[in-house]
Amino acid sequence: MDKQEICPICAEGHISAQVQEIESDYKGNKAMLPLHYKLCDVCTSDFAGAAEGKRNKRLVMAFRQRVDGL
C-alpha cells in the first residue's frame, strides 16, 4: 500500500504532486514551463517544497540560459 504524505498545513489531508504549465517571460521571450508543486486534498493549499523549488528553479534557469544563448 502506498503511504501518502500528510499535509503540513492542515495536518488532515493528504498531499499529491501536481504539475502545471505556466507561461514564463524573459527578455521578451515566452515559454510554457512545467512547474511542480504539491496540493492538499482537504484544505486545498498548494505549495512547493524544497524538491519542487529546486526542480522549478532549474527549469527557469535552463530557459533563461537558452534565451541568453549559453
GUFIKOL-110107 format. One line per 5 residues: number of its first residue (from 1); their letters; for each residue y, x, z of C-alpha. Coordinates in steps of 0.25 Angstrom, whole numbers, plus 5000, padded with zeros to 4 digits. Layout:
residues N
NUM	A	Y/X/Z  ...
This chain:
residues 70
1	MDKQE	5000/5000/5000  5014/5005/4996  5023/5007/5008  5037/5002/5006  5049/5009/5012
6	ICPIC	5057/5000/5021  5072/4998/5019  5080/5008/5027  5092/4998/5027  5086/4985/5032
11	AEGHI	5072/4990/5037  5065/4978/5032  5064/4979/5017  5056/4988/5008  5063/4997/4998
16	SAQVQ	5060/4999/4984  5064/5009/4974  5074/5004/4963  5080/5010/4950  5092/5004/4943
21	EIESD	5099/5009/4931  5113/5012/4934  5124/5016/4924  5130/5029/4927  5143/5035/4920
26	YKGNK	5146/5049/4920  5158/5055/4911  5157/5043/4903  5142/5043/4900  5134/5032/4905
31	AMLPL	5119/5031/4908  5110/5022/4915  5103/5029/4927  5091/5024/4935  5096/5025/4949
36	HYKLC	5086/5023/4960  5087/5016/4974  5079/5008/4984  5080/4993/4987  5076/4985/4999
41	DVCTS	5069/4972/4997  5075/4965/5009  5089/4970/5011  5091/4973/4996  5098/4986/5000
46	DFAGA	5098/4997/4989  5099/5011/4992  5096/5025/4987  5088/5034/4996  5088/5050/4995
51	AEGKR	5078/5050/4984  5085/5039/4975  5098/5046/4977  5093/5059/4973  5086/5053/4961
56	NKRLV	5099/5045/4957  5107/5058/4958  5098/5066/4949  5099/5055/4939  5114/5054/4939
61	MAFRQ	5115/5069/4939  5106/5070/4927  5115/5060/4920  5127/5068/4923  5121/5081/4918
66	RVDGL	5117/5074/4905  5131/5070/4903  5137/5083/4906  5127/5090/4897  5120/5098/4907
